[in-house]
Amino acid sequence: MSDMLLYKKLCILTYDRLSIPIVSSIVDSAIDLIDKYGKSNHIFSLDAMQIAAFSVITDDNTTFVCADRRLTALVKSLGYSALEL
């Protein structure tokens, strides 16, 4: 079973929060984000983990909500729906 499929099966909803197990494909994606956008967008490890995890669970009806302007801007530039608080 691929990490992505396993990941989607492991996502559970608890107390209206989505609990996302961190699997190697999310970590790999986060590393790629840091390599590509880290210096130019001031993206650090936890920022990259948020975006990588979001990219796995997102669909056309999912919006990334964040109070961090630069993080929201990067998510939008990656083609996802995002809302800055």
C-alpha positions as CSV (number, residue, x, y, z in Angstrom):
1,M,0.0,0.0,0.0
2,S,1.4,3.4,-0.9
3,D,2.1,6.0,1.7
4,M,-0.5,8.3,0.2
5,L,-3.2,5.6,0.3
6,L,-2.2,4.6,3.8
7,Y,-2.3,8.2,4.8
8,K,-5.8,8.8,3.5
9,K,-7.0,5.7,5.3
10,L,-5.4,6.9,8.6
11,C,-6.9,10.4,8.5
12,I,-9.5,10.5,11.3
13,L,-11.9,13.2,12.4
14,T,-11.8,14.0,16.1
15,Y,-13.6,16.9,17.9
16,D,-14.0,18.7,14.5
17,R,-10.3,18.6,13.9
18,L,-8.6,16.6,11.3
19,S,-5.8,14.5,12.7
20,I,-3.2,13.8,10.0
21,P,-0.6,11.1,10.6
22,I,2.8,12.2,9.2
23,V,4.0,9.7,6.7
24,S,7.3,9.7,4.7
25,S,5.6,11.1,1.5
26,I,4.5,14.2,3.5
27,V,8.0,14.6,4.9
28,D,9.5,14.2,1.4
29,S,7.1,16.8,0.0
30,A,7.9,19.2,2.9
31,I,11.6,18.9,2.1
32,D,10.9,19.6,-1.6
33,L,8.9,22.7,-0.6
34,I,11.8,23.9,1.6
35,D,14.3,23.3,-1.1
36,K,12.2,25.1,-3.7
37,Y,10.6,28.0,-1.7
38,G,12.5,28.1,1.6
39,K,14.8,31.0,1.1
40,S,12.7,33.1,-1.3
41,N,9.5,32.8,0.7
42,H,11.0,32.3,4.2
43,I,9.3,28.9,4.5
44,F,10.5,26.8,7.4
45,S,10.0,23.1,8.4
46,L,6.6,23.4,10.1
47,D,5.3,25.7,7.4
48,A,6.3,23.2,4.8
49,M,4.8,20.3,6.8
50,Q,1.4,22.2,6.9
51,I,1.4,22.7,3.1
52,A,2.5,19.2,2.4
53,A,-0.2,17.7,4.7
54,F,-2.8,20.0,3.2
55,S,-1.8,19.0,-0.3
56,V,-2.7,15.4,0.5
57,I,-6.1,16.0,2.0
58,T,-7.2,18.8,-0.3
59,D,-9.9,18.6,-2.9
60,D,-11.9,21.2,-4.9
61,N,-14.0,22.1,-1.8
62,T,-11.1,22.5,0.6
63,T,-9.6,25.9,1.6
64,F,-6.3,26.4,3.4
65,V,-7.0,28.9,6.3
66,C,-4.1,30.6,7.9
67,A,-3.2,33.9,9.7
68,D,0.3,34.0,8.1
69,R,0.4,36.2,5.1
70,R,3.5,34.7,3.4
71,L,2.3,31.2,4.0
72,T,-1.2,32.0,2.5
73,A,0.5,33.7,-0.5
74,L,2.6,30.6,-1.2
75,V,-0.4,28.2,-0.9
76,K,-2.3,30.4,-3.4
77,S,0.7,30.5,-5.7
78,L,0.7,26.7,-5.7
79,G,-2.8,26.7,-7.0
80,Y,-4.8,25.9,-3.9
81,S,-7.7,27.9,-2.4
82,A,-6.5,29.8,0.6
83,L,-8.0,32.3,3.1
84,E,-5.9,34.7,5.2
85,L,-7.3,35.5,8.6
